[in-house]
């Protein structure tokens, strides 16, 4: 199959869901060219994406790649994480990591998360009062997950802002040199953090992971695994929640009836959070995968070693799976989305992310009953690649 001309053009950057809708209608799987020139297979439809997420023949280990897009070139100390391991290695690491992600630990953070949300809402209110306009991304959405995740690891206050900037630089993919510098800086920082916790353990997640042990084998996380895991949790825990908060609130503001319904009935909040994850999740595709043997999706054969991208955003709006999928509906009965993946690689941090987003939205809606966009929707600025679609800023007024 000949690769499509690079579909990730200006129209995609402005309206990725419209491009995905067209591609999904045309075929279940497309051979496309990425901006860097690499050819990949883009799997579009819900049925095939779900099958791919659960298919053991699709490896996340770059050793199975024969070319094409492979993702970030990370040092070994950041690459030994759950997103790059298959089968036995993944199960072993996940079993150890799960000891730190207990329901008790997540629930114990509820009061702290609410306190952070209240404090940031105070600051947002002050900015609105003084300037008449406030950027939700800067004043609230970026600060909440940064504080929560850094508290989880007890990251020193002076290191929090630099770490957030390194993550943003890496994911923006705008300058290869800056990306390399950010990865090096993160690597050095995380090695120091692990060494500090190993010499002086605390009650934080990293200390718990250092102490985690497989009871049957006496196994522990290695130094590289600890750094890689901290890198994954800190990076994903900040960026994904930030973009879900800003994108989710924007979706509500652009659907005033849904917003009014949620304001009038707080019991709708849990379902609203799930619907916003389906409708406005920033991650457009799952992490790249490589078939260990020839596979077939939607009747399209894919050779072993090629790069496969499972399009979560397209699957989450597939009309074959959801009724009126382009409509935001916080009362939707079937909103079993793929925002956190599925199967072996389902996100361990999903309960914490749900809690953060739910508490944040509840706080914002209660504190600001007349919140609205300060600009026209087409004036909003986005950071978009073939991998993600997220707001750079969200100017609000009351």
Buried (B, 14 or more C-beta within 10 A) or exposed (E): EEBBEBBBEEEBBEBBBEBBBEBBEEBBBBBBBBEEEBBBBBBBBBBBBBBBBEBEBBBBBBEBBEEBBEBEEBBEBBBBBBBBBBEEBBEBBBBBBEBBBEEEBBEEBBEEBBEBBEBBBEEBBEBBEEEEEBBBBBBBBBBBBBBBBBBBBBBEEEEBEEBBEBBBBBBBBEEEEBBEBBBEBBBEBBBEBBEBBBEEEEEBBBBBBBBBEEEEEEBBBEBBBBBBBBBBBBBBBBBBBBBBBBBBBBBBBEBEEBBEBBEEEEEBBEBBBBBBBBBBBBBBBBBBBBBBEEBEBBEBEBEBBBBBBBBBBBBBBBBEBBEEBEEBBBEBEEBBBBBBBBEBBEBBBBBBBBBBBBBBBBBBBEBBEEBEBBBEEEEBEBBBBBBBBBBBBBBBBB
